[in-house]
Amino acid sequence: MSSTDKKAFFQEFKAIMSIYAGVLVGGMGLGYSAIAIPDIKSQIYSNSSLFSPINTNEEELSWFASCFGLGQAVGALMAGVFSAQFGPKFSVMVSGVPVILGWSLIALAPGIHLMIIGRLLKAVGFSFVTANCPLLVAQYSSQARRGPFLSVFSLILGLGILLSYCAGMLLSWRVVPVIPIIIMLSCVLALYKIPESPIWLLGHKGEEEAENALKWLRANSKDLSLEIKELKLTQENQNMKLTLTQALTNMRKPNVYKPVLLIMMSRILMMSTGPFAIVFYAVEIFDSSGISIDNYLAAIIVAAIRIVGGILAIFLVKNCPRVMLGFVTMLLMVISMTVMGVCFYCKEYDIVFAGSSILPVFCLVVYVMALGAGVAPLQWVWVGELLPPEYKVLSGIIVSVATFSLFMNTKLFPNLLVWIQPYGTYWLFAGIKINLE
């Protein structure tokens, strides 16, 4: 690699990692409730904390955990419109306002209701990041490096969850928000010196602005006329896309509603199988299973396994048939949830067998590995491959509906543990997975 190529790589890497810093903060938001809720509960019955305890109950805590999905559902509908008007990079920068405000409210809130508002705010901000991240990464990276840069999204998200778990093991839940606030501030400041999306500049500011952005990103390493030509072609294709009203009007056509409903139902069923309920309540799941290792350490191990699954997904999605990969990983998730239900059933009725304490950990590891290696990344692959290009405008609605189902699932999870017991809850998840297959 020549010195010019190295400089171009560094420019692209700096721009893309600045965007991914927002994704890292979002991952911390996803994992935060898993470490905050046990701490909040322990402080209700203990005065050992340096901070005032939060007086709350199980119902309010379930709202705190689940409202992240509700905030994302609302934000997904807003993000596309905002970025089209003001630019995707500027949208990510603006997302820092609700994200930082949300984390600050959680850290300083005297009661649970302000904490819920804070969690909603950072979820809305995170949806702005996720809505614009793929476009910006694709625009900032050269053709040769585009695939690898795009493939690390789920890894960064997993790293955020892992970072949240590690911080929760060492720090009070009120101190942990300082970390994502610092990261998000760094993200906004770094993006200030990085150009806007070249494709957006071409459509809103003119060819000269788009070329200047590409010169910055490519470090003047080559003639940019071919890339400008490709941007113009992309812009022409985007101009042919339908508006939201036109797309919804055409939903009665079989070639439109069939792929849309298939993608939407797949996402809803996937969210209904409890993947993020496991993430949000990881520490409590380990605690209730009676595992003889530190609960936070166990949660950290599971988060690390999710990252390993994300690394495997890069190779599996590329080299394995989509249907086979989805079937095998879903089957592993069905088996793991079924066995976990058996473990909790035996625990409920004092049935002891060899390995009864460690088997739930193994099941959870298999579940998270299979989720990260196949089921979760395939949801994004299917959006790109099944949804007609001119109907990409519907992707915001699909994501919004899916994240609303995430909200419902995580909201009901603690109630299900009471209504049908833990073993019944995990068997329910296994049953939904069978329907998804």
Residue pairs with C-beta under 8 A, 6 or more apart in sequence:
1 9
4 219
4 220
4 221
5 221
7 219
7 221
8 142
8 217
8 218
8 219
8 221
9 145
10 219
11 216
11 217
11 218
11 219
12 140
12 141
12 142
12 145
12 149
12 217
12 218
14 190
14 194
15 136
15 140
15 194
15 195
15 217
16 136
16 137
16 140
16 141
16 149
18 187
18 190
18 191
18 194
19 92
19 129
19 132
19 133
19 136
19 137
19 140
19 187
19 191
20 133
20 137
20 152
20 153
20 156
21 183
21 184
21 186
21 187
21 190
22 92
22 95
22 96
22 99
22 126
22 129
22 133
22 184
22 187
23 129
23 130
23 133
23 153
23 156
23 157
23 160
24 156
24 157
24 159
24 160
24 163
24 183
25 99
25 122
25 126
25 129
25 160
25 180
25 183
25 184
25 187
26 126
26 129
26 130
26 157
26 160
27 156
27 157
27 158
27 159
27 160
27 161
27 162
27 163
27 164
28 160
28 161
28 163
28 164
28 167
28 176
28 179
28 180
28 183
29 68
29 119
29 122
29 123
29 126
29 160
29 164
29 180
30 68
30 157
30 160
30 161
30 164
30 276
30 279
30 280
31 160
31 161
31 162
31 163
31 164
31 165
31 279
31 280
31 282
31 303
32 106
32 119
32 164
32 168
32 173
32 176
32 177
33 64
33 65
33 68
33 119
33 280
33 281
34 164
34 165
34 168
34 279
34 280
34 281
34 282
34 283
34 284
34 299
35 164
35 165
35 167
35 168
35 169
35 173
35 176
35 283
35 296
35 299
36 64
36 106
36 168
36 173
36 176
37 61
37 64
37 65
37 281
37 283
37 284
38 283
38 284
38 287
38 295
39 168
39 172
39 173
40 53
40 54
40 56
40 61
40 173
41 61
43 49
43 51
43 53
43 54
44 53
44 54
44 55
44 56
46 53
47 53
49 172
50 172
51 172
51 174
52 110
54 109
54 110
54 111
54 112
54 115
55 111
55 112
56 111
56 112
58 414
60 112
60 113
60 116
61 112
61 414
62 410
62 411
62 413
62 414
62 415
63 116
63 411
64 112
64 115
64 116
64 119
65 280
65 281
65 410
65 411
65 413
65 414
66 280
66 407
66 408
66 409
66 410
66 411
66 413
67 116
67 119
67 120
67 123
67 407
67 411
68 119
68 120
68 122
68 123
68 280
68 406
68 407
68 410
69 123
69 276
69 403
69 404
69 405
69 406
69 407
69 408
69 409
69 410
70 120
70 123
70 403
70 404
70 407
71 119
71 120
71 121
71 122
71 123
71 124
71 126
71 127
72 123
72 124
72 126
72 127
72 130
72 399
72 400
72 403
72 406
72 407
73 400
73 401
73 403
73 404
73 406
73 407
74 124
74 127
74 400
75 123
75 124
75 125
75 126
75 127
75 128
75 131
76 127
76 131
76 396
76 399
76 400
76 403
77 396
77 397
77 400
78 124
78 127
78 128
79 91
79 127
79 128
79 130
79 131
79 132
79 396
80 131
80 393
80 396
82 91
82 94
82 128
83 90
83 91
83 128
83 131
83 132
83 135
83 200
86 94
87 196
87 197
87 200
87 201
87 204
88 132
88 135
88 136
88 196
88 197
88 200
89 132
89 136
89 191
89 194
89 195
89 196
89 197
89 200
90 196
91 128
91 131
91 132
92 128
92 129
92 132
92 133
92 136
92 187
92 191
93 188
93 191
93 192
94 128
95 125
95 126
95 128
95 129
96 125
96 184
96 185
96 187
96 188
97 125
98 121
98 122
98 124
98 125
99 121
99 122
99 125
99 126
99 180
99 184
100 181
100 184
100 185
101 118
101 121
102 117
102 118
102 119
102 120
102 121
102 122
102 123
102 125
103 118
103 122
103 177
103 180
103 181
103 184
104 118
104 177
104 181
105 114
105 115
105 117
105 118
105 121
106 114
106 115
106 118
106 119
106 122
106 177
107 174
107 175
107 177
107 178
108 174
109 115
109 118
127 403
131 396
131 399
133 153
134 150
134 153
135 197
135 199
136 197
137 146
137 149
137 150
137 153
138 146
138 150
139 197
139 198
139 199
140 149
140 194
140 197
140 217
141 149
141 150
142 218
151 314
154 310
154 313
154 372
154 376
154 377
155 307
155 310
155 311
157 310
158 303
158 306
158 307
158 310
158 372
159 307
161 279
161 303
161 306
162 300
162 303
162 304
162 306
162 307
163 179
164 176
165 282
165 283
165 296
165 299
165 300
165 303
166 300
167 176
167 179
168 176
168 283
168 296
169 294
169 296
169 297
169 300
194 216
195 201
195 212
195 213
195 216
195 217
196 205
196 209
196 213
197 213
198 210
198 213
198 214
198 217
198 231
199 210
199 231
199 234
199 235
199 238
201 209
201 210
201 213
202 209
202 210
202 228
202 231
202 232
202 235
203 235
203 238
207 228
210 228
210 231
211 224
211 228
214 224
214 227
214 228
215 224
218 224
218 227
237 389
240 390
241 389
241 390
241 391
241 392
241 393
242 250
242 390
242 391
242 393
243 393
244 393
244 394
247 256
247 390
247 391
247 393
247 394
248 394
250 256
250 391
251 257
251 260
255 388
256 388
256 391
259 386
259 387
259 388
260 387
260 391
260 394
260 398
262 382
262 386
263 379
263 382
263 383
263 386
263 387
263 398
264 398
264 401
264 402
266 379
266 382
266 436
267 379
267 398
267 401
267 402
267 405
268 401
268 402
268 405
269 432
269 435
269 436
270 375
270 376
270 379
270 402
270 436
271 402
271 403
271 405
271 406
271 409
272 405
272 408
272 409
272 429
272 432
273 333
273 337
273 429
273 432
273 433
273 436
274 337
274 409
274 413
274 425
274 426
274 429
275 371
275 375
275 376
276 406
276 409
276 410
277 409
277 410
277 413
278 285
278 302
278 364
278 367
278 368
280 410
280 413
281 413
281 414
282 298
282 299
282 302
282 303
282 364
283 295
283 296
283 298
283 299
285 360
285 364
286 293
286 295
286 298
286 299
286 360
286 361
287 295
288 344
288 422
289 343
289 344
289 347
289 357
289 360
289 361
290 347
290 357
291 298
291 357
291 358
291 360
291 361
292 357
293 361
298 361
301 361
301 365
302 364
302 365
302 368
305 365
305 368
305 369
305 372
306 368
306 369
306 371
306 372
307 372
308 369
308 372
309 368
309 369
309 370
309 371
309 372
309 373
310 372
310 373
310 377
312 369
312 372
312 373
313 372
313 373
313 374
313 376
313 377
316 325
316 373
316 374
317 325
317 374
317 377
317 378
317 381
322 378
322 381
322 382
322 385
325 374
325 378
326 374
326 375
326 378
327 437
328 374
329 370
329 371
329 373
329 374
329 375
330 370
330 374
330 375
330 433
330 436
330 437
331 437
332 366
332 367
332 369
332 370
333 366
333 367
333 370
333 371
333 375
333 430
333 433
334 430
334 433
334 434
334 437
335 366
336 363
336 364
336 366
336 367
336 370
337 363
337 367
337 426
337 427
337 429
337 430
337 433
338 426
338 427
338 430
339 359
339 363
340 359
340 360
340 363
340 364
340 367
340 426
341 422
341 423
341 424
341 425
341 426
341 427
341 430
342 423
343 356
343 359
343 360
343 363
343 423
344 360
344 421
344 422
344 423
344 426
345 351
345 421
345 423
346 352
346 353
346 356
347 356
348 421
348 422
348 423
379 402
383 395
383 398
387 394
387 395
387 398
413 425
416 424
416 425
416 428
417 425
420 428
